[in-house]
Amino acid sequence: MANPNLSEKPQSSSIRDASERFAREAKSEAKDVLQDATEAASEFYDRTSTWVQANYGKSLAIAGVLAAVGVFGYVLGRNSQMTDI
């Protein structure tokens, strides 16, 4: 009696079928993750846009402080490099 677990096809075709199935599942999962990330980014952008419009002055102040801190950090970093040489 023949073993029902063995097929007449070569084993490479079953490996190919499994890899194709895995690729389809991975592609489906990747699409789901991408769609979720897109929806989250869109929601974040909408909320942020609404907040910035409602708090325009605060937004300008925050941007100014961030720019000042960035320039200050750059100057400190350049000065520390100059003293190390």
Order of alpha helices (4+ residues) and beta strands (2+ residues): alpha-alpha
